[in-house]
Amino acid sequence: MGAFDHDEGYRLRVRKNAAFTWLVLLPSLLVLAILAVIVLTVFLKGVKALNPRFFLETQKPFGDPGGGIANGIVGSVMVLGIAALVSVPLSILAALHLVEKSSSFLSTLLRLVVDSLQGIPSIVIGVVIYAWMVVSLGSFSAFSGGIALALIMIPTVTTSIQEVLLLVPASYMEAAISLGVPRWRASLGILLPAAKSGILNGVGLGIARISGETAPLLFTAFGNPFMNLNAAKPTGAIPLIIYEYIKSPYADWHEKAWGAALILVAFVFALNMAVGARKTDKSR
Amino acid sequence: MNDRQTHDYAALVVRSLNIRYADGHEAVKDMSCVFPRQGVTAIIGPSGCGKSTALRAFNRMNELIPGTETTGEVIFGGRNIYGADMDPVRIRRHIGMVFQKPNPFPKSVYENIAWAARIHGFKGGMDALVESSLRKAALWEEVKDKLKKSALSLSGGQQQRLCIARTLALEPEIILMDEPTSALDPISTSRIEDLIADLKKDFTILIVTHNMQQAGRISDMTAFMLMGELVEFAPTKRLFVHPEDERTERYITGRFG
């Protein structure tokens, strides 16, 4: 009698295994296909709009030849820059507090705030900033748009920075403390630098996350068809241009909307890839 | 011995030290002793006997573990470091610590030494301080060409000597060492032991070790702890050859622990 004589169920097991493999594989392929279709659609429809003038010229009234989204690109850089400048320091300090004084009352409160902030619809944040800033300052502005985006960015970035800070070996802080260094100096001089790369990744992903936000900008940055470099004035942004153009009835503007969408997607992709590259670089 | 003499002789005076963790475990029970100035004092005992906890009490490092309760007195420089007006940050400047696992900062070799000195307001030549600290730790020749390299690129033994150099740079009076060689290979271990023998002329060294041979080789005085209790504290030779307590004898002859 051979060793394999009792393996009647073997074929069935192989088939079950194959079936399960496909069961897992198919949905993954489906998700991948959806992403591919989105990217491909944006690319095919958007690439027609791309030419040097698209990047260098501002929006033009319908009917005028040419025209681009330079005002939106510059506006987005401004609004995202303000959002990052406001949210990153706050997020770093909040994350430090959450890690260093995790059982304090303030930390409990902070966690609650971060969680609930994450759950607030972005349009509500836009409305609130409108009421707080736009009304009291008397004008739509890049500044209020940046603050609205900062509020959306703070919870995600705080959470991701907190996670990377927790990964820093406790022995580093122990060593610093044992040298008679005050705790806050140890946090700034040892903990943060040790987590620098992870913090940068978190910030990159946070910016990628908000770069396509449209709703919070509608009544804050508002949009501006002209080039604007004054943060206190209404300012264009790529998502706002997409929104404005795609709801228009003109084929030419639809094409430009796709072009703007392509630039946005490329930017987000580039940010994500930069973060991914940093991560693999670090794990080496 | 009167107070004045005690002060000259003692680096640390411990009186009725009790340490209890948040879970209620009494890690150190009513410890009282006088650690002499200069020289090496070893604290030995089986795992969990409280030797590391006691050591960490001498520069208030146990406070990093939430819920730890410490009572009693540790007199250093004529003052109780657990006194109400004592700032642990100031104490640690004078009572340095070297840990079980080498833990250099993820910075350059140079910065590992310069960072804390700068924070403490060191005004002299930083290059000279880095060099002299590394020389005292017998590491200079090995790292003088890679001062800008990451400390994490050094070998384990070099990292531990860098940690010692980092402590030496602050010119502490006492250096606490918590099983400093237990994560190292025999060659690195013997270099650290040579270094300790060299440093004891200028510093008071308290070393926790689970290795009795090591205690025998490097220490002048030895304290034996068991279940949180300081059982015997005597000159090393006497403790190993003529232990007074039966429990000490059983431990050093390997009958338990």
Contacts between the chains, C-beta under 8 A, distances in Angstrom:
chain1	res1	chain2	res2	distance
A	103	B	66	7.1
A	169	B	103	7.4
A	171	B	99	6.6
A	171	B	101	6.4
A	171	B	103	3.9
A	172	B	103	6.4
A	172	B	105	6.0
A	172	B	106	7.0
A	174	B	61	7.3
A	174	B	64	6.6
A	174	B	99	6.8
A	174	B	103	6.8
A	175	B	99	6.9
A	175	B	103	4.6
A	175	B	104	7.6
A	175	B	105	6.7
A	175	B	163	7.1
A	175	B	166	7.7
A	176	B	105	7.3
A	176	B	116	7.4
A	177	B	61	7.1
A	177	B	64	6.4
A	177	B	92	6.8
A	178	B	59	6.7
A	178	B	61	6.2
A	178	B	92	5.7
A	178	B	96	6.7
A	178	B	97	4.0
A	178	B	99	7.7
A	178	B	167	7.8
A	179	B	92	6.6
A	179	B	93	7.5
A	179	B	96	7.0
A	179	B	116	4.1
A	179	B	166	7.0
A	179	B	167	7.2
A	179	B	170	6.4
A	180	B	89	5.5
A	180	B	90	6.7
A	180	B	91	7.3
A	180	B	92	3.8
A	180	B	93	3.1
A	180	B	94	7.5
A	180	B	116	7.4
A	180	B	120	7.0
A	180	B	170	6.9
A	181	B	89	7.3
A	181	B	116	5.6
A	181	B	119	5.3
A	181	B	120	7.8
A	182	B	89	5.3
A	182	B	119	7.9
A	183	B	89	7.9
A	185	B	119	5.4
A	189	B	115	6.2
A	189	B	119	7.2
A	190	B	105	5.8
A	190	B	115	7.9
A	193	B	106	7.4
A	193	B	107	7.3
A	194	B	105	7.7
A	194	B	106	5.1
